[in-house]
């Protein structure tokens, strides 16, 4: 938790320099509190860095495709010239991401993670998949992660302004 706190402090200090007046001085503290509520409910003082990174990526304002690529980078394992994501890495990713809606009582069971993992690897004979297969599966909006593109769509509509008047 202390390492993540330091990273968040540095991250938000840089953001404050880039966007003066737009970043709350307590952003690092609030973000750490959220991450602890998601990943350290028992108060052990330990949060996996990869889990925290997944949450920060998921909650960022980036496009779903950019998020999906970042997830692949964090969870994939190198295999010669390419990187691959294994079934166990996908399970870890989905379990980590599933903790985010769980904080508001909207999680699914472990069987949802298994069903999603099976659907991603459907028809795959290897023990791991390449990025394109992973991205293709995520673009199909699997039920376990349906909240992710939905949140993006909601945040994107906040910026829409219509020049219409009602009488």
Residue pairs with C-beta under 8 A, 6 or more apart in sequence:
1 32
1 36
1 40
1 45
1 46
1 47
2 45
3 49
4 32
4 35
4 47
4 49
4 52
5 28
5 32
8 27
8 28
8 31
8 32
9 28
11 28
12 23
12 27
12 28
12 31
15 22
15 23
15 27
16 22
16 23
16 25
24 30
31 56
34 55
34 103
35 47
35 52
35 55
36 43
36 47
37 103
38 55
38 99
38 100
38 102
38 103
39 47
39 48
39 51
39 52
39 55
39 96
39 99
40 46
40 47
48 96
50 74
50 75
50 92
50 96
51 96
51 99
53 74
54 71
54 74
54 75
54 93
54 96
54 97
55 96
55 97
55 99
55 100
57 67
57 70
57 71
57 74
58 67
58 97
58 100
58 148
59 100
60 67
61 155
62 70
63 152
64 138
64 148
64 149
64 152
65 135
65 139
67 148
68 134
68 135
68 138
68 139
69 131
69 135
71 93
71 97
71 138
72 83
72 85
72 131
72 134
72 135
73 83
74 93
75 85
75 89
75 90
75 92
75 93
76 83
76 84
76 85
76 89
76 131
77 83
77 84
77 85
77 86
77 89
77 128
79 128
82 130
82 131
83 130
83 131
84 126
84 128
84 129
84 130
85 93
85 128
85 129
85 131
85 134
86 127
86 128
87 117
87 121
87 127
87 128
89 128
90 116
90 117
90 120
90 121
90 134
91 113
91 114
91 117
94 113
94 116
94 117
94 144
94 145
95 110
95 113
97 145
97 148
98 107
98 108
98 112
98 113
98 144
99 107
100 147
101 107
101 147
106 147
108 143
108 144
112 143
112 144
113 144
115 144
116 142
116 143
116 144
116 145
119 137
119 142
120 129
120 133
120 134
120 137
120 142
121 129
124 133
138 145
141 149
